[in-house]
Amino acid sequence: MQEKSKYLNANLDVEERVEDLLNQLTLDEKILLIRGRGFWTTNSIERLKIPEFGMTDGPLGVAHHSSHDGKRTRFPATIGLAATWNKKLAYDMGKAIGKEVRLTGRHQILGPGVNIIRSPFCGRNFEYLSEDPILSSDIGAELVNGIQSQNIASCIKHYITNNSETKRMSIDTVLDERTLYEVYVKNYKRIIEKSDPWGLMCCFNKIYGTYGAENKLVLREILRDQLGFTGHVVTDWGATRNTSGAAGCIKAGLSLEMPGKLLGKSRIASLFFKSVYTPKKVHKALSKGLITEEDIDYVVKPLLRTIIRVKLLDEETPIAPKVIDIPEHQDLAQKIAEESLVLLKNDNETLPINIDDIKKVAVLGPNAKKIFGKRLHGGSSAVVPPFFITPYDGIVNFIDDKAEMVENPEEADVVFLVLGLDNGGGIFSMFFSKKEADAEGRDRTIYRLPNEQERLLEETVKKNPNTVIILIVGSPLDLSPWFEKVPAVLNAWYPGMMGGNAIARCVFGDVNPSGKLPVTYPVKISDHPAHVSERRFPGDLEALKIYYDEGIYIGYRHFDKNQIEPFFPFGFGLSYTEFKLSDLKVDRNTVKDSGTFIVSIDVVNVGKIEGAEIIQIYISDDKCSVDRPPKELQAFEKVYLKPGESKTVSVTLNQSAFEFYSEKEHKFIAEAGTFTILVGTSSRHLPLSTKVDYVN
Ligand code: BGC
């Protein structure tokens, strides 16, 4: 009997299998593999028993348009996940998504979206995580770990400096080396260190004049050589379109071009998606001596590694069901939504409302009954769930027959006014409509609620001052025009298919809000570092350049340095209970070289109900040879406490907590000296501090 090839032997080590498979592939087969087939798969190679490798959009769940129009669990938008500051929930969400990807017969989810939130206007903020690289990478890495626990590849995206949507296919980002590393690369670096993602999607835009898909500096030198990325790089869909061609992309290390050869009805889309990895073009580049077969091996190898890691050669690919309706995943979606809620205002303990104290409730506003989660609604991340609980549904279900629902605010004992933005409209309105929305392909332009909503708010409050505002949004908004007029404001992000239940449980007190803002809310947009000038955002649209002039002073770093009071600081969020922090300790006075140190704090719940607090640890460099932000988040921990209960929170940090990127040495370094450790519950509420010395 003929012996089974090594690459087909599931008991062998991944690298051994990859080498064997690479040796067995002909040049033409390698070329076939690096260009996809249709929108969501690679080519199969029957001779070697390699089936199609299938991808599906994320990152809010398994998207409808890429899963045979299937209905899947719609999780809260990932900015909401970041607002939970809960790494375990990020892992669980990743795991549940990974499981649904597998059930769908796909092998990779095109997510998580981990780009740094640089401006409140970026249309895709709802799909990203935070303005801070530590929060973003800690949550991002756990999403990846959860996804990959199911033998499904993640695909962190969109690498790199794709922080806005305006002219995303042609704009060139201009930023200095320190900013590139200290903010943007650092985010990816930490995710790679903590979770070894099997896939990554390059961006559409240019960095230093070269498109992401053929940018050797970012894809090869930084990603592979410096960060040690082991997965494959896939294009954003169509991102090779304007590049110099096959040779440039292959030399840069781009493993897979998507979409691939378009067949049937979708052939019409070839007019837009121009392939550079066609066999003809790759052969031409080879014959001209622009690339060699070794260059092709360099790009195909990581793809083979992913194919083996996801068990494509070992397990049958399931046939996708039309609907995935898993109650545990829906419960998880609700739990994440509950922990993502950020209470922004709560005068005189307006919330929670005791249901026994009220007889009539009104749930009004344009987002009260709006169903999010329609095909391509908001862009590529559109997940269509088997059912959707709106805030109205959630509140109706919760109050059951204990109170009456009314339409007229004057009749109600309490009004819940559900405002916010849309998540983008369908595919056409997404690109062409001028209506403010959080959506792929365009950015917002107005830092306010739509006029008609502000009017509705004024009218409603006049009729009933006991009006609680619930915001369904994917990024910061200016609340100042009406903030003083209402007693309570709850920010719910886009809370997913179970969001209505989460909101209802929170406003009636079954859930104590514990979310904290993963982004700063400026008082006015021009206070924000990305909006000090137009060249910073949306950029110089004639020259097609966007200038990251704020440098390393992104988000709260800018507000701190320039002593600007934000409307809400990074890390802010209220609770129905109160916590006291005390006894900050560091286990040593001096940290040496690469040694670790432990920071611990006691936290007690001094209120009357159970709740959770997020302990935030920032570090400030007392003296440095270069300018540094006044403080930077280094770690955080969420702690759950019953009334009267106390716990000690401990986090272990290492030398990286003292580091900055040195443009002289072209690497992260820590300078010897004294550092201040600041601990508290938001970036502007840090009541505890202590000092530590670092020596190297
Ligand atoms: C988006 C990606 C998405 C891809 C496939 C692109 O337009 O930028 O995030 O994964 O399309 O749908």
Boltz pocket constraint, residues with backbone or C-beta under 6 A from the ligand:
constraints:
  - pocket:
      binder: B
      contacts: [[A, 57], [A, 58], [A, 110], [A, 157], [A, 236], [A, 237], [A, 380]]
      max_distance: 6.0
